[in-house]
Amino acid sequence: MPRRDTMLFVVVVMMLPLAFLKAQQSAPATEPRPGAISKLDRERALGILDNVSKGIHENYYDPKLNGVDWDAAIAKAKVKIAQANSLNDALAQVAVAVSALNDSHTTFRPPHRPFSLDFGFQYQMIWSRCFVTHVKSGSDAEAKGLKAGQELLSIDGVTPHRPNLWSIEYLNYVLDPRPEMMVEVQGPAEEKKKLIVEAKVTSMSDLAYRPGAGILYDLIRKDENLEHLMRMQWVQMGDVVILKFPWFYYDADTFYVLGGKIHKAKALIVDLRGNSGGAEETLTYFVGMFFDQDLKMFDRVQRKKTVPRIAKSEHHIYFPGKLIVLADSESASAAELFARIMQLEKRATVIGDRSSGLVMEASNFDFFSSGVDYGAEITIANLIMSDGKSLEHRGVNPDETLFPDPSDLAAGRDPVLAHAAQELGVGLTPELAGKLFPYEWPKD
């Protein structure tokens, strides 16, 4: 039996890039190159496929597996593994089989790599286009001429768009990590240019990768560096508190402190931009802060039953004031649920960009066989909101659509936060808003 972790809301891969899938699924049958992959590695890949397949078949929330012919998908993967010319190619077939479910929270986690890659720049979708948002000083990316505000036209030959950006990261950082990335960029009044960016490679003894807005590592979640980067931050401007809420991994004590800080404020801005989700317990507690009675957040549609999820009213830290929620394309999972609950209950105005649409409930399942650790995240529940709809593949449409333009990204301005503050009577400029919560790079 696999080892199963505590239930979490987490952001994982949505689908592998279309070009990658087509290449893997339609490639002509070929004999493997002699010596390219050992018999032991091929058998190891088949064993991994078998365990992941059984884990999904036995634990996936929908016993019909979204209508996918699972036996056929696994059989095809076995044929491809038999033809693979490298262990990476063989493991890719496990990921291709899992991707057939088209489920954002069901993904294969291959054996960890003993290194990490840092390409020195961050990027994200802004509406339907992908832009560079931050470039690390002293990085190869900076030396090659990458700048915040440039549009990222392609990554290793694949055009990034909303349905595939997370999966591009999965491919580049998890499934087939390589120390070079070829990008095509174009800035305002610039010609298109192709660059090869070299990553800083750091050896790691025991590392688990996770795609997302940058790279978050499971095994260093409690590390002081990560906790510092993901700390809850707030500033008060008159009667308005602006709260930076970067993930959903906070305990009750954190909310007690927060409640004491904001209880006299008349309005609160909750900034969920870049928030990739987190723990269900944190979501439930946070929702309870904004209602004076218990609230059903959603129905959890599980394999054998449907259970309502109730947020208990937190009377001791209840906040009755006006609420604005900020979201963007990287707001995912628990962050999207919070935004949509507030929107449906007419408790808050949501401002920003459409959220990611990566919203299911999953558990981690860890396996050990053939001398290696690997795993899978498997969806155990679909979450149906009070309007009868799931946010999966849909996301949250903001009440007010607003996002930075390339010149804002280049100058470090934040027109979204400034607008929200101005809606509440605070004279905050985009320039000053961009300096309230400066971007911080993880420590080397």
KATA-V320634 format. One record per backbone hydrogen bond with DSSP energy under -1.0 kcal/mol. CO is the residue of the C=O (numbers start at 1). NH is the residue of the N-H. Records with the same first field share a line. If there is no record, write none. Layout:
# KATA-V320634
CO: NH  NH
This chain:
# KATA-V320634
3: 366
8: 362
17: 21
18: 22
19: 23
20: 24
21: 25
22: 26
33: 36
38: 42
39: 43
40: 44
41: 45
42: 46
43: 47
44: 48
45: 49
46: 50
47: 51
48: 52
49: 53
50: 54
51: 55
52: 56
53: 57
54: 58
55: 59
56: 60
62: 65
64: 67
65: 68
68: 70
69: 73
70: 74
71: 75
72: 76
73: 77
74: 78
75: 79
76: 80
77: 81
78: 82
86: 90
87: 91
88: 92
91: 95
92: 96
93: 97
94: 98
95: 99
98: 101
99: 102
103: 106
107: 377
109: 375
114: 204
116: 202
118: 200
120: 136
122: 133  134
124: 131
126: 129
129: 126
130: 152
131: 124
132: 149
134: 122
136: 139
139: 143
140: 144
141: 146
142: 145
147: 150
150: 132
151: 186
154: 184
155: 158
158: 155
161: 164  165
164: 168
165: 169
166: 170
167: 171
168: 172
169: 173
170: 174  175
171: 176
179: 199
181: 197
182: 156
183: 195
184: 153  154
185: 193
186: 151
187: 190
193: 185
195: 183
197: 181
200: 118
202: 116
210: 216
212: 214
217: 220
218: 221
220: 223
223: 227
224: 228
225: 229
226: 230
228: 231
233: 244
235: 242
237: 240
239: 266  267
240: 237
241: 269
242: 235
243: 271
244: 233
248: 279
251: 255
252: 256
253: 257
254: 258
255: 259
256: 260
257: 261
258: 262
259: 263
262: 265
266: 322
267: 241
268: 324
269: 243
270: 326
271: 245
272: 275
275: 332
277: 248
278: 9
279: 283
280: 284
281: 285
282: 286
283: 287
284: 288
286: 289
287: 290
288: 314
289: 319
295: 311
298: 309
299: 384
300: 307
301: 382
305: 302
307: 300
309: 297
311: 295
313: 315
314: 317
322: 268
323: 349
324: 270
325: 351
326: 272
327: 353
328: 331
331: 356
332: 335
333: 337
334: 338
335: 339
336: 340
337: 341
338: 342
339: 343
340: 344
341: 345
342: 347  348
343: 346
349: 325
350: 399  400
351: 327
352: 402
357: 393
361: 380  381
362: 8
363: 378
364: 5
365: 376
366: 3
367: 374
369: 372
372: 369
374: 367
375: 109
376: 365
377: 107
378: 363
379: 61
381: 361
382: 301
384: 299
385: 388
389: 385
391: 394  395
396: 355
400: 352
405: 409
406: 410
407: 411
408: 412  413
414: 418
415: 419
416: 420
417: 421
418: 422
419: 423
421: 426
422: 425
426: 428
429: 433
430: 414  434
432: 435
433: 436
